[in-house]
Amino acid sequence: MSRVYNFSAGPAVLPEEVLREAADEMRDYRGCGMSVMEMSHRSKVYDTIIKEAEADLRELMNIPDNYKVLFLQGGASQQFAAIPMNLMKNRKAGYIVTGQWAKKAFQEAKMYGEAVELASSADETFSYIPDCSDLDIPDDLDYVYICENNTIYGTKFKELPNTKGHLLVSDVSSCFLSEPVDVTKYGVIYGGVQKNIGPAGVVIVIIREDLISDDVLPGTPTMLKYKTQADADSLYNTPPCYGIYICGKVFKWIKNMGGLEAMKKHNEEKAKILYDFLDESKLFKGTVRKEDRSLMNVPFVTGDADLDAKFVAEAKAAGFENLKGHRTVGGMRASIYNAMPKEGVEALVAFMKKFEQENA
Ligand SMILES: *Cc1c(COP(=O)(O)O)cnc(C)c1O
């Protein structure tokens, strides 16, 4: 068996220790004679798995008691609808459009009320984060929405927008657990786990309790009401049991690594290796304004589409997978999530140096 360095944007690399542990427990979970995939979500064994996962996540993110943690299905995209359905009491919300995912959420919200574009970086192909320190924010907005790390374009909000007292809702799919966060600054933090936490099929929603109520838009499906899910502790119906179990293992892995402070340091070190090289390279260059660079997703180009394709093909042959940029932007993108080891980034940079010499 040989494992590649997997730079996929998602589903993405998971810690090898977690995969090994899951493999060991695959057919017989800790002596209960069955796989986690095969057991009732109402069983005592599973109850411990989901409760421990929640407790570990709470500890890692320092989630206050007045926030609920929900493990749901439907991916991040389902939340594009669930958020307005649950939170758009005045039928008006503000969106900061910093990439495709934010744009999709913005467009979805328009189906439920007035969605106002508060700022956008579409003018420069989403290669930067707009200044959000003093936006013109209408008083009657129900919330301000951001996509905190833009997976496709490789930008990250280094400072949260000044919402002028409005509720902040944030999609953190691709930066979840990559660094410490102050949960109290948000009304809702949510993300699909397949970027940085676990297998596709789970979305985690962290929501302030006072935002959970029966006062939702008419026609909101029972399953999409946060109250339904919160009242049932994420067990209203069958949850994505196996996915949650893997997430729980990843939470423990992060705790063992030293928690989110340590994760941030690890991620900064890795990103620096790649960005430093991009800054000095004569062939490759990063596509994002420096101060807005993501620690997780690093897009870069040579400036020549044929050479980009050659690079991606040769990299693949050398064991560096999934470096092709998103189909809408071209070039390359290295996603270097929590589970990407530092050696993976070092090896990639060594390969890029060699490619640069050969193609000078
Ligand atoms: C991948 C991604 C999504 C979409 O996630 P799905 O789970 O496929 O719906 C949304 N937002 C961000 C920031 C993403 O990276």
The ligand as a MOL file (V3000), in Angstrom:
LIG
                    3D

  0  0  0     0  0            999 V3000
M  V30 BEGIN CTAB
M  V30 COUNTS 15 15 0 0 0
M  V30 BEGIN ATOM
M  V30 1 C -17.0940 22.8350 -0.5140 0
M  V30 2 C -17.7220 24.0680 0.0110 0
M  V30 3 C -19.1140 24.2300 0.0400 0
M  V30 4 C -20.0700 23.1930 -0.5130 0
M  V30 5 O -20.0860 22.0900 0.2890 0
M  V30 6 P -21.1050 20.8850 0.0260 0
M  V30 7 O -20.9670 20.1080 1.2980 0
M  V30 8 O -20.6280 20.1600 -1.1700 0
M  V30 9 O -22.4560 21.4430 -0.1540 0
M  V30 10 C -19.6280 25.3790 0.5800 0
M  V30 11 N -18.8170 26.3270 1.0850 0
M  V30 12 C -17.4750 26.2060 1.0700 0
M  V30 13 C -16.6400 27.2920 1.6290 0
M  V30 14 C -16.8910 25.0820 0.5330 0
M  V30 15 O -15.5600 24.9570 0.5090 0
M  V30 END ATOM
M  V30 BEGIN BOND
M  V30 1 1 1 2
M  V30 2 1 2 3
M  V30 3 2 2 14
M  V30 4 1 3 4
M  V30 5 2 3 10
M  V30 6 1 4 5
M  V30 7 1 5 6
M  V30 8 2 6 7
M  V30 9 1 6 8
M  V30 10 1 6 9
M  V30 11 1 10 11
M  V30 12 2 11 12
M  V30 13 1 12 13
M  V30 14 1 12 14
M  V30 15 1 14 15
M  V30 END BOND
M  V30 END CTAB
M  END
